[in-house]
Amino acid sequence: MALWEYKVITSGKGGFATPALLEKFLNDLGKEEWEIIEFRTQPDNVLAFSGLARRPTQRDWTLEDAAAAAARTEAEKLRAEFEAKFKAATGASAAEPAEAGAAETGDKPHHDDTFRRPRDTERDLDPTASEEEEILDVPEEEELPTFFDAIRPHMRRNQRGPGLSVSLEYLVKKFDMLENDLLGALKECGLTIPAAESEPPAYVEYDGDLYWVNINRQKQLFINTREKPRPVFRVVQATRVGAEPAEDPAPRSPEAGEVPAAGGAAEMPDTKPEPPAPLPQGLELLDRLRPIMRRSRGGWSGSLGFLSRAMKCREDDLQAALAPLGLQLANGGGEKAPQIELGGFVYWLNKDGRGQTWINAREKAEEREPGAGSESPPPAGGTAADKQPELPLAADASALPPAAPENATLSAVRLLLKETKTGAIAGKVDRLAEELGKTPEEFLAALTAAGLKVPEKPREKPAFVGHAAEIFWLNKNAKDELWLNAKASKFADKPGGEGGKKSGRSRARKKETS
């Protein structure tokens, strides 16, 4: 009957670094005749396991075991004799091998392998065990993998760049090490720890691969690797063509019609830029600009930056060429730029909200004779609407229809409003002021003069102003943005006038029925 001794086997918390180390550990157990009877691996790491092994300490005597022991003894004797004869044949001394053989065979006592001395395995995992006790299954330093080979199985595909990467925090958990110890290993291997995210990487090479360390915004360190790029081309300095034109030894006249020989210096293209052509003056310049300008409502407009590129000149030169015609920007202070009539067209300059200078043009309108239309001239002194501050339009708003006499400001702004999802028509005050070429303060002053009221709070009840079968009002949203709104009036088609007032006839009928 055999007696057994048992041993708890484990790979530790982090597991083995490579499958080769795991195989060596299991082979060593087999050489020592340990039999694994329980083996459990972790679900997230197949190289980490724990288990139980056993081996017999005493064997029953059988005839087969005795015969095997005798056969091994005879085999040892034959091996010793053959070794002695081989050394004698090669010229070595025959006495020494014979004595050695006799010492190994004759003088050696018979080894009884029926009993193996049991060993206490209870304190194998005890960290406080004495250093004098025998420590098994600890690989030597030469058998350990290198740092780069140990981290390679834990690296994964880099999502933000080429190659593979692994975080330092992950390695600390897998190797069951302190972070400072792992940082020290990085520095000893030649890797540089960056201090900031923008710091360029410092590469080191190992076994044909490049390794480097980077840090992200969360101050997490990552170890990266990629295959070392192979050179595919060599950088050379090229010679610039046409840098210095070669001298023609025999200049030819253009009238002669001679063609230079192929490959000669005369075939070099002239790389000097052509000087800009002089700008035309007067009405000729305006006739050249008008076809290039963008068509707007009833006229044309174009920025001087775009027109100068089309004319192949500088913007300052184009503006200087327009100055003799009287086309200049206003000096400021709310003044309007002068409108110049030239060749049946009216021209003027203005600046938009982004500081670009625009030139505008429209056809000269024919003057109406007094009394030609059905409209009567306004009374002396003008109406209240005529005294409202005049609202200058942008470059593309020169062709707006004539404003209604009751409210010229709202008529001009109405075409710039856009339809919203709720069915109303609205526009941000800042955007409208920019399109009209005015500051928000000047634009609000014009709207206030038209009867609109600027609300102080987002939920304040607005003041409505009726105009051309529509009502206008100002409101503020939650972002404190001011908007101009308009929609069709409910009482536009009802009798009784604005506000839905009932007529006197309806009131009289109600009185009769009562």
Kinemage of the C-alpha trace (Angstrom):
@kinemage 1
@onewidth
@group {chain A} dominant
@subgroup {mainchain}
@vectorlist {calphas} color= white
{ca met a 1} P 0.000 0.000 0.000
{ca ala a 2} L 1.448 3.355 -1.103
{ca leu a 3} L 1.762 6.386 1.174
{ca trp a 4} L 1.142 9.837 -0.440
{ca glu a 5} L 2.423 13.316 0.171
{ca tyr a 6} L 0.492 16.349 -1.139
{ca lys a 7} L 1.536 19.770 -2.365
{ca val a 8} L -0.455 22.930 -3.159
{ca ile a 9} L 0.729 24.437 -6.436
{ca thr a 10} L 0.000 27.985 -7.623
{ca ser a 11} L 1.328 30.492 -10.100
{ca gly a 12} L 0.768 33.505 -7.891
{ca lys a 13} L -1.725 36.361 -8.300
{ca gly a 14} L -0.379 37.688 -11.588
{ca gly a 15} L 0.358 34.332 -13.205
{ca phe a 16} L 3.330 33.395 -15.351
{ca ala a 17} L 4.646 35.962 -17.808
{ca thr a 18} L 4.875 33.548 -20.772
{ca pro a 19} L 3.511 30.089 -21.630
{ca ala a 20} L 7.101 28.801 -21.761
{ca leu a 21} L 7.578 29.462 -18.054
{ca leu a 22} L 4.324 27.622 -17.288
{ca glu a 23} L 5.449 24.601 -19.310
{ca lys a 24} L 8.819 24.525 -17.520
{ca phe a 25} L 7.084 24.609 -14.141
{ca leu a 26} L 4.836 21.662 -15.050
{ca asn a 27} L 7.779 19.677 -16.498
{ca asp a 28} L 9.719 20.140 -13.296
{ca leu a 29} L 6.773 18.749 -11.356
{ca gly a 30} L 6.751 15.691 -13.629
{ca lys a 31} L 10.459 15.080 -13.151
{ca glu a 32} L 9.922 15.044 -9.415
{ca glu a 33} L 7.101 12.537 -9.918
{ca trp a 34} L 4.354 14.892 -8.753
{ca glu a 35} L 0.890 13.989 -10.014
{ca ile a 36} L -1.552 16.941 -10.488
{ca ile a 37} L -4.980 15.963 -9.219
{ca glu a 38} L -6.595 19.447 -9.234
{ca phe a 39} L -5.892 22.316 -11.670
{ca arg a 40} L -7.951 25.534 -11.862
{ca thr a 41} L -7.252 28.570 -14.058
{ca gln a 42} L -8.573 32.101 -13.765
{ca pro a 43} L -11.183 33.080 -16.381
{ca asp a 44} L -9.359 36.268 -17.396
{ca asn a 45} L -5.811 34.849 -17.431
{ca val a 46} L -4.999 31.281 -18.496
{ca leu a 47} L -1.423 31.669 -17.191
{ca ala a 48} L -2.632 32.081 -13.601
{ca phe a 49} L -3.747 28.904 -11.819
{ca ser a 50} L -3.946 27.061 -8.498
{ca gly a 51} L -4.108 23.335 -7.821
{ca leu a 52} L -3.087 20.271 -5.836
{ca ala a 53} L -0.443 17.606 -6.603
{ca arg a 54} L 0.622 14.352 -4.917
{ca arg a 55} L 3.305 11.665 -5.122
{ca pro a 56} L 3.933 8.369 -3.298
{ca thr a 57} L 6.395 8.221 -0.388
{ca gln a 58} L 6.609 4.372 -0.013
{ca arg a 59} L 6.063 1.631 -2.587
{ca asp a 60} L 5.009 -2.031 -2.187
{ca trp a 61} L 7.710 -4.607 -3.030
{ca thr a 62} L 6.987 -6.578 -6.173
{ca leu a 63} L 8.997 -8.936 -8.358
{ca glu a 64} L 8.808 -6.535 -11.247
{ca asp a 65} L 10.324 -3.716 -9.193
{ca ala a 66} L 13.162 -5.965 -7.988
{ca ala a 67} L 13.925 -7.092 -11.555
{ca ala a 68} L 13.930 -3.514 -12.754
{ca ala a 69} L 16.345 -2.530 -9.984
{ca ala a 70} L 18.710 -5.371 -10.871
{ca ala a 71} L 18.553 -4.454 -14.539
{ca arg a 72} L 19.477 -0.865 -13.725
{ca thr a 73} L 22.457 -2.079 -11.681
{ca glu a 74} L 23.734 -4.248 -14.546
{ca ala a 75} L 23.241 -1.397 -16.983
{ca glu a 76} L 25.344 0.867 -14.801
{ca lys a 77} L 28.131 -1.714 -14.691
{ca leu a 78} L 28.133 -2.167 -18.477
{ca arg a 79} L 28.163 1.581 -19.019
{ca ala a 80} L 31.143 1.973 -16.697
{ca glu a 81} L 33.092 -0.807 -18.420
{ca phe a 82} L 32.346 0.596 -21.881
{ca glu a 83} L 33.456 4.040 -20.777
{ca ala a 84} L 36.733 2.639 -19.451
{ca lys a 85} L 37.459 0.783 -22.687
{ca phe a 86} L 36.663 3.858 -24.743
{ca lys a 87} L 39.083 6.023 -22.780
{ca ala a 88} L 41.802 3.367 -23.078
{ca ala a 89} L 41.332 3.200 -26.855
{ca thr a 90} L 41.735 6.953 -27.235
{ca gly a 91} L 45.115 6.931 -25.472
{ca ala a 92} L 44.004 7.808 -22.006
{ca ser a 93} L 45.292 6.039 -18.960
{ca ala a 94} L 43.493 2.733 -18.361
{ca ala a 95} L 44.196 2.643 -14.655
{ca glu a 96} L 42.185 5.696 -13.745
{ca pro a 97} L 39.015 4.640 -15.608
{ca ala a 98} L 39.264 1.146 -14.105
{ca glu a 99} L 39.554 2.538 -10.597
{ca ala a 100} L 36.759 4.959 -11.267
{ca gly a 101} L 34.603 2.159 -12.638
{ca ala a 102} L 35.344 -0.034 -9.641
{ca ala a 103} L 34.516 2.818 -7.310
{ca glu a 104} L 31.213 3.438 -9.046
{ca thr a 105} L 30.176 -0.194 -9.400
{ca gly a 106} L 31.867 -2.350 -6.776
{ca asp a 107} L 32.233 0.067 -3.924
{ca lys a 108} L 28.892 1.796 -4.395
{ca pro a 109} L 26.249 0.440 -2.026
{ca his a 110} L 23.009 -0.799 -3.439
{ca his a 111} L 20.428 2.033 -3.606
{ca asp a 112} L 17.042 1.126 -2.281
{ca asp a 113} L 14.407 3.269 -4.024
{ca thr a 114} L 11.463 1.719 -2.227
{ca phe a 115} L 11.308 4.625 0.251
{ca arg a 116} L 11.631 8.370 -0.306
{ca arg a 117} L 12.066 10.616 2.640
{ca pro a 118} L 8.944 12.741 3.016
{ca arg a 119} L 9.284 16.525 2.921
{ca asp a 120} L 7.141 18.985 4.798
{ca thr a 121} L 5.264 21.180 2.285
{ca glu a 122} L 3.030 23.002 4.744
{ca arg a 123} L 5.236 26.108 4.878
{ca asp a 124} L 5.941 26.456 1.175
{ca leu a 125} L 3.671 29.519 0.901
{ca asp a 126} L 4.543 30.955 4.324
{ca pro a 127} L 6.319 34.323 3.854
{ca thr a 128} L 7.855 34.070 7.335
{ca ala a 129} L 9.543 30.709 6.677
{ca ser a 130} L 13.258 30.405 7.396
{ca glu a 131} L 15.667 31.065 4.553
{ca glu a 132} L 17.510 27.823 5.363
{ca glu a 133} L 14.538 25.778 4.200
{ca glu a 134} L 14.646 24.536 0.644
{ca ile a 135} L 12.718 26.758 -1.787
{ca leu a 136} L 11.414 24.953 -4.855
{ca asp a 137} L 10.017 26.097 -8.185
{ca val a 138} L 11.752 29.491 -8.135
{ca pro a 139} L 13.401 30.114 -11.515
{ca glu a 140} L 16.866 31.550 -11.616
{ca glu a 141} L 17.484 35.101 -12.847
{ca glu a 142} L 18.924 33.869 -16.134
{ca glu a 143} L 15.727 31.907 -16.801
{ca leu a 144} L 13.443 34.929 -16.298
{ca pro a 145} L 12.216 36.725 -19.460
{ca thr a 146} L 13.346 40.226 -20.265
{ca phe a 147} L 11.171 43.169 -19.388
{ca phe a 148} L 10.130 43.688 -23.016
{ca asp a 149} L 9.269 39.989 -23.467
{ca ala a 150} L 7.284 39.975 -20.203
{ca ile a 151} L 5.038 42.930 -21.150
{ca arg a 152} L 4.513 41.865 -24.774
{ca pro a 153} L 1.686 39.311 -24.071
{ca his a 154} L -0.258 41.972 -22.148
{ca met a 155} L -0.154 44.613 -24.883
{ca arg a 156} L -3.186 45.267 -27.066
{ca arg a 157} L -3.814 47.069 -30.349
{ca asn a 158} L -3.405 50.822 -29.943
{ca gln a 159} L -6.701 52.595 -30.720
{ca arg a 160} L -5.079 56.011 -31.283
{ca gly a 161} L -2.012 55.132 -33.279
{ca pro a 162} L 0.110 52.374 -34.785
{ca gly a 163} L 1.436 49.373 -32.906
{ca leu a 164} L 0.533 47.989 -29.468
{ca ser a 165} L 0.170 49.612 -26.041
{ca val a 166} L -0.497 48.737 -22.396
{ca ser a 167} L -1.112 50.981 -19.400
{ca leu a 168} L 1.267 51.031 -16.461
{ca glu a 169} L -1.666 50.592 -14.078
{ca tyr a 170} L -2.625 47.334 -15.802
{ca leu a 171} L 0.924 45.950 -15.492
{ca val a 172} L 1.038 46.847 -11.801
{ca lys a 173} L -2.025 44.662 -11.215
{ca lys a 174} L -0.862 41.800 -13.422
{ca phe a 175} L 2.696 41.611 -12.076
{ca asp a 176} L 1.616 42.311 -8.470
{ca met a 177} L 4.299 44.957 -8.149
{ca leu a 178} L 4.542 48.448 -6.753
{ca glu a 179} L 4.221 51.290 -9.226
{ca asn a 180} L 7.562 52.791 -8.168
{ca asp a 181} L 9.310 49.458 -8.780
{ca leu a 182} L 7.830 49.239 -12.273
{ca leu a 183} L 8.815 52.847 -13.000
{ca gly a 184} L 12.348 52.024 -11.896
{ca ala a 185} L 12.396 49.064 -14.278
{ca leu a 186} L 11.290 51.344 -17.121
{ca lys a 187} L 14.132 53.757 -16.450
{ca glu a 188} L 16.698 50.953 -16.143
{ca cys a 189} L 15.606 49.627 -19.548
{ca gly a 190} L 16.316 53.043 -21.108
{ca leu a 191} L 12.759 54.324 -21.422
{ca thr a 192} L 12.040 58.001 -20.685
{ca ile a 193} L 9.023 59.013 -18.591
{ca pro a 194} L 7.403 62.107 -20.205
{ca ala a 195} L 6.254 64.964 -17.997
{ca ala a 196} L 3.463 66.311 -20.254
{ca glu a 197} L 1.178 65.090 -23.018
{ca ser a 198} L 2.721 67.393 -25.628
{ca glu a 199} L 6.279 66.162 -24.992
{ca pro a 200} L 7.664 64.294 -28.028
{ca pro a 201} L 8.261 60.555 -27.512
{ca ala a 202} L 11.745 59.161 -26.813
{ca tyr a 203} L 12.187 55.869 -28.686
{ca val a 204} L 14.348 52.911 -27.665
{ca glu a 205} L 15.016 49.844 -29.797
{ca tyr a 206} L 14.903 46.214 -28.701
{ca asp a 207} L 14.914 43.151 -30.944
{ca gly a 208} L 13.967 45.153 -34.050
{ca asp a 209} L 11.019 46.963 -32.386
{ca leu a 210} L 10.646 50.500 -31.080
{ca tyr a 211} L 9.372 51.172 -27.552
{ca trp a 212} L 8.330 54.469 -25.959
{ca val a 213} L 6.244 55.836 -23.071
{ca asn a 214} L 3.538 58.505 -23.329
{ca ile a 215} L 1.144 60.163 -20.887
{ca asn a 216} L -2.468 61.194 -21.560
{ca arg a 217} L -4.603 63.999 -20.156
{ca gln a 218} L -5.598 61.886 -17.142
{ca lys a 219} L -1.896 61.500 -16.232
{ca gln a 220} L -1.940 57.780 -17.113
{ca leu a 221} L 1.283 56.260 -18.447
{ca phe a 222} L 1.212 53.920 -21.456
{ca ile a 223} L 4.016 51.736 -22.841
{ca asn a 224} L 3.877 51.543 -26.647
{ca thr a 225} L 5.673 49.451 -29.235
{ca arg a 226} L 5.723 49.209 -32.995
{ca glu a 227} L 7.867 47.612 -35.647
{ca lys a 228} L 10.896 49.651 -36.561
{ca pro a 229} L 10.215 51.320 -39.928
{ca arg a 230} L 12.465 50.243 -42.743
{ca pro a 231} L 13.946 52.925 -45.005
{ca val a 232} L 12.352 52.910 -48.444
{ca phe a 233} L 14.019 55.936 -50.004
{ca arg a 234} L 17.054 58.183 -49.658
{ca val a 235} L 16.839 61.960 -49.439
{ca val a 236} L 18.913 63.875 -52.000
{ca gln a 237} L 19.209 67.556 -52.786
{ca ala a 238} L 17.679 68.531 -56.129
{ca thr a 239} L 18.775 71.402 -58.355
{ca arg a 240} L 16.336 74.248 -58.801
{ca val a 241} L 15.330 74.899 -62.380
{ca gly a 242} L 15.371 78.465 -63.656
{ca ala a 243} L 16.926 79.973 -60.566
{ca glu a 244} L 19.536 81.841 -62.605
{ca pro a 245} L 18.774 82.182 -66.345
{ca ala a 246} L 21.714 81.201 -68.501
{ca glu a 247} L 23.138 83.729 -70.937
{ca asp a 248} L 22.346 83.157 -74.576
{ca pro a 249} L 25.635 83.359 -76.511
{ca ala a 250} L 23.839 84.315 -79.720
{ca pro a 251} L 20.700 86.367 -79.079
{ca arg a 252} L 18.157 86.077 -81.854
{ca ser a 253} L 15.679 88.597 -83.094
{ca pro a 254} L 12.000 87.747 -82.638
{ca glu a 255} L 11.354 88.737 -86.250
{ca ala a 256} L 13.838 86.193 -87.547
{ca gly a 257} L 11.571 83.320 -86.595
{ca glu a 258} L 14.471 81.186 -85.424
{ca val a 259} L 13.746 78.386 -82.973
{ca pro a 260} L 16.486 77.485 -80.437
{ca ala a 261} L 17.872 73.966 -80.442
{ca ala a 262} L 16.203 71.345 -78.275
{ca gly a 263} L 17.650 71.220 -74.778
{ca gly a 264} L 19.177 74.676 -75.032
{ca ala a 265} L 19.086 77.302 -72.328
{ca ala a 266} L 16.509 79.298 -74.268
{ca glu a 267} L 13.917 76.616 -73.526
{ca met a 268} L 14.016 77.378 -69.795
{ca pro a 269} L 10.631 78.733 -68.702
{ca asp a 270} L 10.626 82.237 -67.343
{ca thr a 271} L 9.730 81.880 -63.677
{ca lys a 272} L 9.504 85.620 -62.969
{ca pro a 273} L 5.949 86.697 -62.176
{ca glu a 274} L 4.331 88.965 -64.695
{ca pro a 275} L 3.919 92.555 -63.481
{ca pro a 276} L 0.283 93.472 -62.802
{ca ala a 277} L -1.438 95.215 -65.655
{ca pro a 278} L -2.296 98.893 -65.033
{ca leu a 279} L -5.845 99.464 -63.917
{ca pro a 280} L -8.167 101.346 -66.279
{ca gln a 281} L -9.384 104.732 -65.180
{ca gly a 282} L -12.767 106.417 -64.963
{ca leu a 283} L -15.879 104.845 -66.441
{ca glu a 284} L -13.775 102.146 -68.101
{ca leu a 285} L -12.851 100.779 -64.662
{ca leu a 286} L -16.514 100.688 -63.595
{ca asp a 287} L -17.493 98.960 -66.843
{ca arg a 288} L -14.849 96.305 -66.134
{ca leu a 289} L -16.005 95.799 -62.541
{ca arg a 290} L -19.759 95.641 -63.104
{ca pro a 291} L -19.809 92.249 -64.985
{ca ile a 292} L -17.692 90.710 -62.206
{ca met a 293} L -19.952 91.964 -59.426
{ca arg a 294} L -22.629 89.735 -57.916
{ca arg a 295} L -26.194 90.314 -58.964
{ca ser a 296} L -28.375 91.458 -56.056
{ca arg a 297} L -31.937 92.706 -55.743
{ca gly a 298} L -32.168 95.387 -58.388
{ca gly a 299} L -28.430 95.997 -58.649
{ca trp a 300} L -24.915 94.668 -58.268
{ca ser a 301} L -22.445 94.385 -55.372
{ca gly a 302} L -18.998 92.962 -54.795
{ca ser a 303} L -16.251 93.112 -52.186
{ca leu a 304} L -13.048 94.893 -53.088
{ca gly a 305} L -11.057 91.856 -51.956
{ca phe a 306} L -12.771 89.610 -54.523
{ca leu a 307} L -12.687 92.233 -57.294
{ca ser a 308} L -8.985 92.961 -56.733
{ca arg a 309} L -8.146 89.258 -57.178
{ca ala a 310} L -10.220 89.181 -60.364
{ca met a 311} L -8.437 92.275 -61.671
{ca lys a 312} L -5.036 90.862 -60.574
{ca cys a 313} L -4.159 93.824 -58.410
{ca arg a 314} L -4.029 94.779 -54.756
{ca glu a 315} L -7.101 95.838 -52.837
{ca asp a 316} L -5.490 99.150 -51.834
{ca asp a 317} L -4.688 99.933 -55.479
{ca leu a 318} L -8.284 99.258 -56.529
{ca gln a 319} L -9.666 101.464 -53.767
{ca ala a 320} L -7.198 104.189 -54.728
{ca ala a 321} L -8.356 103.954 -58.375
{ca leu a 322} L -11.989 104.462 -57.260
{ca ala a 323} L -11.170 107.534 -55.166
{ca pro a 324} L -10.856 109.985 -58.144
{ca leu a 325} L -14.441 109.058 -59.110
{ca gly a 326} L -15.680 110.204 -55.704
{ca leu a 327} L -16.297 106.696 -54.372
{ca gln a 328} L -15.084 106.839 -50.780
{ca leu a 329} L -16.186 105.447 -47.458
{ca ala a 330} L -18.005 107.581 -44.929
{ca asn a 331} L -15.936 109.263 -42.246
{ca gly a 332} L -18.100 107.746 -39.494
{ca gly a 333} L -20.446 109.283 -37.003
{ca gly a 334} L -23.527 107.783 -38.645
{ca glu a 335} L -22.869 109.478 -42.007
{ca lys a 336} L -23.765 107.676 -45.210
{ca ala a 337} L -21.290 107.142 -48.017
{ca pro a 338} L -21.884 109.465 -50.974
{ca gln a 339} L -23.739 107.975 -53.950
{ca ile a 340} L -22.178 108.910 -57.298
{ca glu a 341} L -24.125 108.913 -60.582
{ca leu a 342} L -21.896 107.823 -63.480
{ca gly a 343} L -22.983 106.589 -66.896
{ca gly a 344} L -26.615 105.900 -66.007
{ca phe a 345} L -25.716 104.008 -62.785
{ca val a 346} L -25.492 104.970 -59.121
{ca tyr a 347} L -22.384 103.748 -57.233
{ca trp a 348} L -21.440 103.876 -53.532
{ca leu a 349} L -19.111 102.154 -51.038
{ca asn a 350} L -19.903 100.635 -47.636
{ca lys a 351} L -18.396 98.294 -45.015
{ca asp a 352} L -20.044 95.171 -43.609
{ca gly a 353} L -19.852 93.819 -40.062
{ca arg a 354} L -16.609 91.922 -40.801
{ca gly a 355} L -14.785 95.043 -41.981
{ca gln a 356} L -14.838 94.227 -45.717
{ca thr a 357} L -15.321 97.085 -48.159
{ca trp a 358} L -18.052 96.640 -50.785
{ca ile a 359} L -18.883 98.553 -53.956
{ca asn a 360} L -22.555 98.709 -54.882
{ca ala a 361} L -24.277 99.726 -58.110
{ca arg a 362} L -27.823 100.107 -59.360
{ca glu a 363} L -29.478 101.629 -62.388
{ca lys a 364} L -30.518 105.234 -62.069
{ca ala a 365} L -34.273 105.435 -61.428
{ca glu a 366} L -36.322 107.748 -63.663
{ca glu a 367} L -37.673 110.763 -61.809
{ca arg a 368} L -41.461 111.023 -61.617
{ca glu a 369} L -43.186 114.177 -62.604
{ca pro a 370} L -45.285 115.877 -59.925
{ca gly a 371} L -48.882 114.692 -60.052
{ca ala a 372} L -48.153 111.810 -62.415
{ca gly a 373} L -49.186 109.205 -59.845
{ca ser a 374} L -52.349 108.835 -57.886
{ca glu a 375} L -50.521 109.416 -54.630
{ca ser a 376} L -50.767 112.900 -53.185
{ca pro a 377} L -47.576 114.599 -51.974
{ca pro a 378} L -47.009 114.572 -48.235
{ca pro a 379} L -48.070 117.659 -46.296
{ca ala a 380} L -45.585 120.275 -45.356
{ca gly a 381} L -43.422 119.277 -42.455
{ca gly a 382} L -43.898 115.532 -43.136
{ca thr a 383} L -45.688 112.866 -41.136
{ca ala a 384} L -44.473 111.138 -38.019
{ca ala a 385} L -43.214 108.210 -40.085
{ca asp a 386} L -41.188 110.571 -42.285
{ca lys a 387} L -39.382 111.864 -39.186
{ca gln a 388} L -38.139 108.379 -38.209
{ca pro a 389} L -34.355 107.881 -38.442
{ca glu a 390} L -33.356 106.750 -41.897
{ca leu a 391} L -32.062 103.132 -41.993
{ca pro a 392} L -29.292 102.663 -44.621
{ca leu a 393} L -29.326 99.271 -46.332
{ca ala a 394} L -26.506 96.851 -47.119
{ca ala a 395} L -24.962 96.304 -50.531
{ca asp a 396} L -27.609 93.823 -51.597
{ca ala a 397} L -30.580 95.726 -50.132
{ca ser a 398} L -30.490 98.702 -52.508
{ca ala a 399} L -33.346 97.326 -54.584
{ca leu a 400} L -35.850 96.953 -51.768
{ca pro a 401} L -39.379 98.114 -52.707
{ca pro a 402} L -40.331 101.621 -51.634
{ca ala a 403} L -41.306 101.636 -47.957
{ca ala a 404} L -44.867 102.154 -46.926
{ca pro a 405} L -45.387 105.736 -45.763
{ca glu a 406} L -46.704 104.576 -42.376
{ca asn a 407} L -43.458 102.771 -41.282
{ca ala a 408} L -40.389 102.791 -43.513
{ca thr a 409} L -38.131 100.967 -41.025
{ca leu a 410} L -40.316 97.881 -40.722
{ca ser a 411} L -40.769 97.706 -44.482
{ca ala a 412} L -36.988 97.601 -44.969
{ca val a 413} L -36.392 94.986 -42.281
{ca arg a 414} L -39.355 92.762 -43.257
{ca leu a 415} L -37.479 91.223 -46.268
{ca leu a 416} L -34.566 90.156 -44.052
{ca leu a 417} L -36.684 88.110 -41.624
{ca lys a 418} L -36.753 84.302 -42.007
{ca glu a 419} L -39.522 81.822 -41.325
{ca thr a 420} L -39.284 79.770 -38.107
{ca lys a 421} L -40.618 76.323 -37.176
{ca thr a 422} L -43.623 77.822 -35.372
{ca gly a 423} L -44.850 79.597 -38.521
{ca ala a 424} L -43.733 83.052 -37.447
{ca ile a 425} L -41.080 85.150 -39.151
{ca ala a 426} L -38.143 86.268 -37.043
{ca gly a 427} L -34.539 87.379 -37.116
{ca lys a 428} L -31.806 87.963 -34.572
{ca val a 429} L -31.243 91.672 -34.020
{ca asp a 430} L -27.448 91.367 -34.167
{ca arg a 431} L -27.627 89.530 -37.506
{ca leu a 432} L -30.084 92.026 -38.971
{ca ala a 433} L -27.898 94.932 -37.914
{ca glu a 434} L -24.865 93.285 -39.520
{ca glu a 435} L -26.708 92.685 -42.795
{ca leu a 436} L -27.848 96.294 -42.821
{ca gly a 437} L -24.333 97.549 -42.138
{ca lys a 438} L -25.226 99.205 -38.841
{ca thr a 439} L -24.273 98.685 -35.222
{ca pro a 440} L -26.817 96.945 -32.927
{ca glu a 441} L -27.302 100.189 -30.993
{ca glu a 442} L -28.173 102.179 -34.111
{ca phe a 443} L -30.497 99.429 -35.339
{ca leu a 444} L -32.310 99.257 -31.975
{ca ala a 445} L -32.733 103.038 -32.011
{ca ala a 446} L -34.477 102.781 -35.389
{ca leu a 447} L -36.763 99.988 -34.137
{ca thr a 448} L -37.624 101.929 -30.995
{ca ala a 449} L -38.508 104.942 -33.098
{ca ala a 450} L -40.825 102.674 -35.107
{ca gly a 451} L -42.814 101.983 -31.944
{ca leu a 452} L -41.258 98.723 -30.767
{ca lys a 453} L -40.240 98.229 -27.139
{ca val a 454} L -37.143 96.352 -25.969
{ca pro a 455} L -38.182 93.893 -23.197
{ca glu a 456} L -36.178 93.786 -19.997
{ca lys a 457} L -36.966 90.135 -19.159
{ca pro a 458} L -37.449 87.014 -21.327
{ca arg a 459} L -41.078 86.533 -20.206
{ca glu a 460} L -42.105 90.170 -20.358
{ca lys a 461} L -45.256 90.856 -22.373
{ca pro a 462} L -44.172 92.376 -25.715
{ca ala a 463} L -45.487 95.550 -27.311
{ca phe a 464} L -47.041 94.812 -30.727
{ca val a 465} L -46.853 97.222 -33.656
{ca gly a 466} L -49.108 96.702 -36.666
{ca his a 467} L -47.819 97.264 -40.199
{ca ala a 468} L -49.064 96.077 -43.625
{ca ala a 469} L -51.503 93.444 -42.299
{ca glu a 470} L -48.812 92.087 -39.935
{ca ile a 471} L -47.760 92.683 -36.349
{ca phe a 472} L -44.142 93.139 -35.196
{ca trp a 473} L -42.653 92.742 -31.712
{ca leu a 474} L -39.321 92.275 -29.891
{ca asn a 475} L -38.600 89.471 -27.414
{ca lys a 476} L -35.692 87.980 -25.444
{ca asn a 477} L -34.959 84.262 -25.161
{ca ala a 478} L -33.332 82.358 -22.311
{ca lys a 479} L -29.858 83.150 -23.703
{ca asp a 480} L -30.608 86.904 -23.407
{ca glu a 481} L -30.661 87.224 -27.232
{ca leu a 482} L -32.912 89.881 -28.735
{ca trp a 483} L -35.114 88.823 -31.689
{ca leu a 484} L -37.431 90.740 -34.021
{ca asn a 485} L -40.621 88.814 -34.837
{ca ala a 486} L -43.485 89.274 -37.290
{ca lys a 487} L -46.627 87.390 -38.237
{ca ala a 488} L -49.942 87.970 -39.954
{ca ser a 489} L -52.457 89.901 -37.876
{ca lys a 490} L -55.631 88.084 -36.798
{ca phe a 491} L -57.777 91.179 -37.318
{ca ala a 492} L -56.456 92.175 -40.739
{ca asp a 493} L -59.567 90.979 -42.642
{ca lys a 494} L -62.180 91.567 -39.901
{ca pro a 495} L -64.438 94.582 -39.925
{ca gly a 496} L -63.951 97.219 -37.358
{ca gly a 497} L -60.317 97.997 -38.032
{ca glu a 498} L -57.181 97.045 -36.104
{ca gly a 499} L -57.579 95.419 -32.739
{ca gly a 500} L -60.803 93.649 -33.662
{ca lys a 501} L -63.092 96.472 -32.491
{ca lys a 502} L -66.702 95.885 -33.307
{ca ser a 503} L -68.467 98.379 -35.530
{ca gly a 504} L -71.237 100.632 -34.389
{ca arg a 505} L -73.741 98.732 -36.531
{ca ser a 506} L -73.105 95.485 -34.620
{ca arg a 507} L -73.506 97.296 -31.321
{ca ala a 508} L -76.808 98.813 -32.451
{ca arg a 509} L -78.108 95.386 -33.553
{ca lys a 510} L -77.164 93.947 -30.170
{ca lys a 511} L -79.058 96.784 -28.471
{ca glu a 512} L -82.217 96.106 -30.541
{ca thr a 513} L -82.174 92.397 -29.673
{ca ser a 514} L -81.814 93.185 -26.007
